[in-house]
Amino acid sequence: MKRARSVEEYVALIKDAIYELEDMKAAIEYDGEGMASALDYTDEIAEELQKMYQEMASGDYCWNTGDLKYMSHVKQHDEQSLPFRQLLIRINETHKHGLEPAEEE
Protein backbone atom coordinates (compact mmCIF):
# COMPACT_ATOMS: atom_id res chain seq x y z
CA MET A 1 0.00 0.00 0.00
CA LYS A 2 1.36 3.37 -1.01
CA ARG A 3 1.97 5.86 1.74
CA ALA A 4 1.35 9.59 1.48
CA ARG A 5 3.91 11.32 -0.77
CA SER A 6 3.90 14.69 1.00
CA VAL A 7 2.97 16.22 4.33
CA GLU A 8 0.05 17.96 2.61
CA GLU A 9 -1.24 14.64 1.28
CA TYR A 10 -0.81 13.06 4.73
CA VAL A 11 -2.79 15.87 6.37
CA ALA A 12 -5.50 15.46 3.71
CA LEU A 13 -5.70 11.73 4.48
CA ILE A 14 -6.12 12.48 8.17
CA LYS A 15 -8.83 15.06 7.44
CA ASP A 16 -10.60 12.58 5.15
CA ALA A 17 -10.56 9.92 7.86
CA ILE A 18 -11.93 12.37 10.44
CA TYR A 19 -14.74 13.25 8.02
CA GLU A 20 -15.50 9.56 7.37
CA LEU A 21 -15.65 8.87 11.11
CA GLU A 22 -17.98 11.80 11.72
CA ASP A 23 -20.20 10.63 8.85
CA MET A 24 -20.27 7.06 10.19
CA LYS A 25 -21.08 8.32 13.69
CA ALA A 26 -23.97 10.43 12.37
CA ALA A 27 -25.34 7.46 10.45
CA ILE A 28 -25.13 5.21 13.50
CA GLU A 29 -26.82 7.79 15.71
CA TYR A 30 -29.58 8.24 13.13
CA ASP A 31 -30.32 4.59 12.43
CA GLY A 32 -27.71 2.33 13.94
CA GLU A 33 -29.52 -0.79 14.95
CA GLY A 34 -26.81 -3.23 15.91
CA MET A 35 -24.03 -0.70 15.31
CA ALA A 36 -24.23 1.29 18.55
CA SER A 37 -21.16 -0.50 19.90
CA ALA A 38 -19.18 0.96 16.98
CA LEU A 39 -19.51 4.39 18.57
CA ASP A 40 -16.97 3.38 21.20
CA TYR A 41 -14.19 2.61 18.77
CA THR A 42 -15.09 5.30 16.24
CA ASP A 43 -14.83 7.92 18.99
CA GLU A 44 -11.42 6.56 20.03
CA ILE A 45 -10.13 6.58 16.45
CA ALA A 46 -11.49 10.10 15.86
CA GLU A 47 -9.84 11.41 19.03
CA GLU A 48 -6.48 9.99 18.00
CA LEU A 49 -6.74 11.45 14.50
CA GLN A 50 -7.81 14.86 15.86
CA LYS A 51 -4.79 14.81 18.16
CA MET A 52 -2.49 13.91 15.25
CA TYR A 53 -3.95 16.73 13.16
CA GLN A 54 -3.41 19.24 15.98
CA GLU A 55 0.16 18.00 16.53
CA MET A 56 0.93 18.37 12.84
CA ALA A 57 -0.50 21.89 12.82
CA SER A 58 1.61 22.88 15.83
CA GLY A 59 4.76 21.12 14.63
CA ASP A 60 4.77 18.68 17.55
CA TYR A 61 3.97 15.55 15.52
CA CYS A 62 6.34 12.59 15.89
CA TRP A 63 6.73 10.12 13.02
CA ASN A 64 7.70 6.48 13.36
CA THR A 65 6.50 5.66 16.86
CA GLY A 66 5.08 2.27 15.86
CA ASP A 67 1.47 1.41 15.12
CA LEU A 68 -1.08 4.04 15.97
CA LYS A 69 -3.31 3.04 18.89
CA TYR A 70 -6.38 2.79 16.71
CA MET A 71 -4.87 -0.13 14.78
CA SER A 72 -6.11 -2.53 17.47
CA HIS A 73 -9.66 -1.63 16.37
CA VAL A 74 -8.81 -1.69 12.66
CA LYS A 75 -7.40 -5.21 12.98
CA GLN A 76 -10.64 -6.40 14.61
CA HIS A 77 -12.96 -5.05 11.90
CA ASP A 78 -13.35 -5.66 8.20
CA GLU A 79 -14.44 -3.32 5.41
CA GLN A 80 -18.06 -4.22 6.16
CA SER A 81 -18.04 -2.65 9.61
CA LEU A 82 -15.31 -0.08 8.91
CA PRO A 83 -15.72 1.00 5.26
CA PHE A 84 -12.70 3.33 5.28
CA ARG A 85 -10.42 0.74 6.87
CA GLN A 86 -7.85 0.99 4.04
CA LEU A 87 -7.59 4.75 4.59
CA LEU A 88 -6.80 4.19 8.27
CA ILE A 89 -4.20 1.56 7.36
CA ARG A 90 -2.60 3.97 4.86
CA ILE A 91 -2.37 6.67 7.54
CA ASN A 92 -0.79 4.16 9.92
CA GLU A 93 1.73 2.99 7.30
CA THR A 94 2.73 6.60 6.60
CA HIS A 95 3.06 7.23 10.33
CA LYS A 96 5.26 4.16 10.81
CA HIS A 97 7.42 4.37 7.71
CA GLY A 98 7.34 8.03 6.71
CA LEU A 99 6.40 9.52 3.39
CA GLU A 100 6.52 7.49 0.18
CA PRO A 101 9.74 8.27 -1.68
CA ALA A 102 9.35 10.31 -4.83
CA GLU A 103 9.22 8.21 -7.99
CA GLU A 104 12.27 8.58 -10.15
CA GLU A 105 11.65 9.49 -13.75
N, C-alpha and C positions, 0 to 999 in steps of 0.2 A: 504494500500500500504506500502510495506516494505521500510524503509529508508536505507541509506547507513550504513554499519556496521563498517566502519573505515574511518579515514581521507583520506587514500589513495584511497579507493573506492569512496568517495565523490568527491575528486579531479578528478578522472577518469570520473565520471558522468558529471561533469562540462566541462571537455575537450571534451567528447562525444557530449554534447549539442552544444558547440561552433562549432565543426566540422559539425554537422547536419545543423546548421544555415548557415554556410559558403556554404555548399553544396546546400541548398535550395536557397540561394541568387544567386549563380552561375546559377542554373537552371532557375530562374526567369529572370535573365538578358539575358540568352541565348534565351529563348522562353517562355516568361511569359505573354502571352496574358491573360488579365483579372486578373493577379496576381501582377501587378506592385505596387498596394497599400500595398501589404504584405511587401515590402521592408522597409517601415516606421517602422512597429513593429518588424520585424526581426532584423533590425539594433539596435533598442532600447534594445531588449532582449540580443543580442550579446554583446553590450557595458556593460550591467549589469553583464553578466557572466564573461567577460574579467576582469572587476574590481574585482569581487569576487575572481577569480583565482589569480590575482596579490596580493590581500590582504591576501589570504591564504599563498602564497609564502613568503610574508614579515612578516607574523605573526600578521598582523593587523586585521584579519577577526573577525567579531562579530557574534556569533550565536544568535538565538532566538530574532530577532528584528521584528517579525511579518512576514506577507507575503512579499515576494520579489516584487518589483515594477512591474516586468513583468507579474505577475499573472493577472493583469487587462486585458492584451491581451489574455492570455491563457484561461481565462473564457469566452471570446467573440468568440473563435474559437474552432472548433471541430477537430477530427483527420484527416478529409478530407483536411482542409486548413493548419493544423499544425501537420504533421505526427508524430512528436516526442513529442507531447503534454504530454504524460504520463511521459516521462523522465524529462520534465520541472517541472511537478507536484511533482515528487519524489525528485528532488533537493530542491524545496520549502519546502516540508514536513521535509526533513533533516535539512534544515536551521531553520525552526520554532521549531522543537521538538528535535533536536540533533540526534546523532547516534542511530541506532537500538541497543537495548541491546543484548549482546551475548546470544545465546541460551544455556540453561542449558542442560547438558547431563544426 
